[in-house]
Amino acid sequence: MDKQKILLIGCSWTSGIDYDEVTNCYRPAPAEYLDTDRYKIYNAGVAGSSIHLHNFLLEELLTSIKPDHVFFQLTSGSRYGCQITNTPLKDVLELAWREEKPNYFNFRQEAVIKKHFHYVSISNYEDPNKNKTARQQAFNQHFENIVTTDLFLSQFYQALTYAKRLLKNVSHTFISSNFKSEWEPISKYESLLDEKIYVPDKCIPNYESYIVDKGRHLNPKGAELYCKKIYNPNLFLT
């Protein structure tokens, strides 16, 4: 019997992130704790990415992978991105996928994805190391002025409803970001999607104890609980 194919879309909260020497902690992808004897996992999380890239990837991956279930993680609304090459997405993905372990695929991010896409994030101007020169400061201020407008927020909401349309005929689960739920308009998101959004800090007891850095990434125990409390219950329904 063929394994069910699980596709995950999101940013670094989905993809996992490199070992952190400052906190001396590994920050894995929650999907690493899925049962690869039962499922074939395609983790399309891209660290630092926006909902616009997520939709762009999703549209292609729904066709190429034909997943049985999709987990779509909402990232920050103050992110944007663009493609910086003319390479068709299908060709980019053929280069990007790697089988990190049997039945678990993820992206070669530095080697492939980041050579084709550029992301702009609020973290650029919150990070002192990225806000030193006059040029950096001017660019970051320009970006901050843009992302705080109603027009930019409206674009995020439109992207969210487009994700819903893409997933209309596909088994799926929406998950909020790793921000605290009171920092995000979860009720607004649920109203737009007309369905439940799984909120990590509501699903995982003592959630804050598993956060290990300013980016609100999870330690291994937190990632394992994320998988147990959010991924697994929704897969059992499919």
N, C-alpha and C positions, 0 to 999 in steps of 0.2 A: 504494500500500500504506500502511495506517495505521501511524503510529509507535507503538512500544511505549510504554506509560505506566509511568513509574517514580515511586513514592511514597516519600518519605523522612520518617521520624518520629524526633524527637529534640529535644534542647535546643539551646543556642547552638553546640555543636560540630557540629551538623547545619545549623542555620539560617545560620551565619555571624554576625558581629557588627560593629558600627559601627567606623569608622576610629578608631584609638587615638592621641590627640595626645601622650600621654606617651611611648609607644614609637615614635611616628611610623610606624605600620604599619597597613596594611589587613589585616583578618582575614576573608577570604571564606569562603563556604560551599564545601566540597569539591565539592558538586553543580554548582557553576558551571562546572566543568571537564568535565562530561559532554557527550557529543556530541548537541546539540539538533537536528542534521540527522537523527539516527537515532532519538532518544527524545523523548518529551514528558515534561518533568520537573515534578513537583509536590512542592515542598519544604515540608513541613508542620512543620519544626522551629520550636520556640518557645523563645526564650532564657529561661533560668531555670526552666523547667517541670519537672514531675515525671512519673514513669511513669504515674501515675493519669490525668493529662491526655492523655498519649500514647495510652493505651488508649481513652479517651473519643473522641478524634479518629479513631483508627484504625477503630473500629467503624462510624462514619458514612462515612469516606472509602473504605472497602472497597466500600461500596454505591454511593456517588455517583461515584467515579472508576473503579472496577473496574480497579485497576492490574495490570500484567503481572508486576511485581516490587516488593517492599517491602523497604526497608532500615530496620531498627528499631534505633536507637542507644540503648543503656542509659545512663540518666543516674544521678546520685548517688542512693543509697538514702535519703539524709537530706533529701529534698525532699517537699513536699506542696503541694496546690493545691485551689482550690474555685472554682465558678462564682458570680459575684456579681450576675448578672442572671437573669431568667426567660426570656430569649430562646432559642428552640430552636436547637440547634447547627447545624442545616441553614441557618438564616437567618444565623447568625454567619458561617459559612463563605462564604456568597454575598457578604457584604460584605468578607470578609478577603482572598480571593484576588486577586492582581494578576499580570499578565503582565509581569514585569520586563524580559524580552527575549523574542524569539520562541521559543515552546515551553518557556520556563522560568517557572514560576509559583511565587510564594512569598507569605507573609502580610504584610498591613499590621499589624505587631505593635503599635506604640504607638497607632495610630489606631483599631484594631478589637479585636484579641485581648486586649490588656491592659485594655480597658474592660469585658470580660465575664468575665475570669478573674483570680484573685489567686494568686500563688505565694509560698510560704514556703521560704526556703533557708538553709542553714548560713552562707552568705556574709553574711547580715544581721548576725550577731554576730561574724564575723571582720573585718568592715569597720568601722574606727573611726568613720567618718562615719555609720554606722547603729547605733551603740552608744554614743551620747553621753548622752542624757537618762535619768533614772531609769526612765521608762516604757519606753523602748527596751530598756534593760538587763534590766528585769523580764520583758518579753515574750521577748527573745532567750534568757534563761536558762530560761524555761518551755519554749520550743521545744527547746532543747538537751536538757532533761530528758526530753522526749518521744521525740526521735529516737534517743536512745541506749538505748532499751528493746528487749527481745526482741520485745515485741508489735508495735512499729513495724516492726522488721526482718521479722517474719513477714508483715506486710501487704505489704511490698515484694516478698517472694518469691511471695506469692499473685498480685500484680499481674503479675509476670513470667510465671508459668505461665498466666495468663489471656491475655496477649499471644500466647503459644504457641498456645493454643486458637483465638484469632481468626485466626491465620495458618495454621491446619492445612491448608487446601486452597488456599493461595496461595504462589506462589514467593516466597521471602524470604531475607534474610540478617540475622543478629543481629550487632551490633557493640558492643564494650564502650565505655566512656567514654574520654576523653582522659587520665584518670589513668594513672599508671604501673601496669603490670599487677600488681606486687607489692603495691599498695595495695588491690586489690580481690580478692574471692574468686571468681576466674574459674572455677575448677574446680567450685565450688558452683553457679554460674549454669549451667554446661554440664550439670551433673548434673540440674538442675531442668528444663532445656529438652530434654535428650537430643539435643543437636546442637552443632556447633562455633560458637564465638563468635570473630569476627575482632577481634584486639587491635591497636590502632594502633601501640603502641610495639614490637610484635613484627613487624608487617608492613612498617614503614617504617624503613630504615636511618638511623642517626644522628638518630633521632626527636626527641630533646631539643633539637637545634639549631634546630628549626623552631617551638618553643614561644616565644611572645612576651609573655606576661603571666601574672599569678597565676591567672587562670582557665583556663590551659593551652589557649588558643586558638592556632591555627596561622597562620603567615604565608602569603602566596600560594604560595610554593614548596612548603611543607608541605601545604597544602590540595590542590594539584595532585597531589602524590605520594599523598595519601590516596585521591583519586579513582582514580589509576592502580593502586594496590596493593590496594584494597579493593572499590571499586565496580565497576570495569571487569571484573575477572576473574569476578565473580559474574554479571554481565549476559551475558557470553559463554556462560554455561552455560544461559541460558534460551532 
